[in-house]
Amino acid sequence: MKMEYPNVPADIVESESFRLDVCAGLRQQQRSIPPKYFYDAQGSALFEQICETTEYYPTRTETAILDQYSVEMMGLIGQSCALVEFGCGSAVKTPLLMRHLDSSAACVLIDICKPQLEQTEARLVAQFPNIEILAVCADYTQLEALPLPISCDLRPVIFFPGSTIGNYTPEEAQHLLRKAAKLIGPNGSMLIGVDCKKDPAVLNAAYNDKAGLTKAFNLNLLARMERELGAEIEPDGFTHYAFYNPVPGRVEMHLVSRFDQVIRISGEEFWIGAGEIIHTENSYKYRPDEFQDLAKSAGWHSEIFWTDANKFFSIHLLRVS
């Protein structure tokens, strides 16, 4: 079952939001593009390849934690629940939890990339025919405009893996967590993946893989602007730049202009000088206690967390306070 914004095709909603956000971001003194726009079909495919690289530890580490502790996790959450995944993508980790659900449970998949959402839904329906699966084509940060299609008899549990919470500043993350608590109500829970602070060399390698896949992933934003918005952009005008900034505790990803140039979108011109950057992503890293404090400030009680032997990654079980 699929749900989309009422009366307006989802692809039109997304395309207009993309145009507005890109233009607004390029008008800023510190130019930026929201990282959610990485994930068109091409970007999503590139990210799947990034997750397989030797350097990119988060996916395999989080998957191993889920595989090892999923029985304990679902024992605390309850096997009869509504599992609501924010930004599901290909949902490769979701079956590790779904295998412990009973037939009265439901799974709600939320993602803005419609082609991948449809593929993910079809795969999980075939894999779990006795569990109700609903696909919602939407931006999970805007869910107040689209009530969740779940039975009031099922306790809602948000599944938010992949350390995506790190893409938001601490203030933005706090706001998103508050919205999530309001969305699912006082009986709800959240299982959320958080990347931990660690040796900067490990972090820098993870976002600068030798195969150049993260570079291609970053540059695909510009290609998407050309494909979907008709943007005029100089070929080979930008290069990928990513590094760990220890002061705010985040990896930053940028597109750096290789020379003076102009980007044209919908009749608007953006003059960009040589060496000027477009900020495309933050990825904040948190010690477990830092994230627990952040969650508490947003109305969540941290019940327990799990981590790997290297303490590279943590998964937290939160309950609405």
Beta strands, then each sheet from edge to edge (+ up, - down):
strand 1: 2-3
strand 2: 81-86
strand 3: 106-111
strand 4: 132-137
strand 5: 155-160
strand 6: 189-195
strand 7: 238-245
strand 8: 250-257
strand 9: 261-265
strand 10: 268-272
strand 11: 277-284
strand 12: 300-307
strand 13: 313-320
sheet 1: 1+ 4+ 3+ 2+ 5+ 6+ 13- 12+
sheet 2: 7+ 8- 11+
sheet 3: 9+ 10-
end
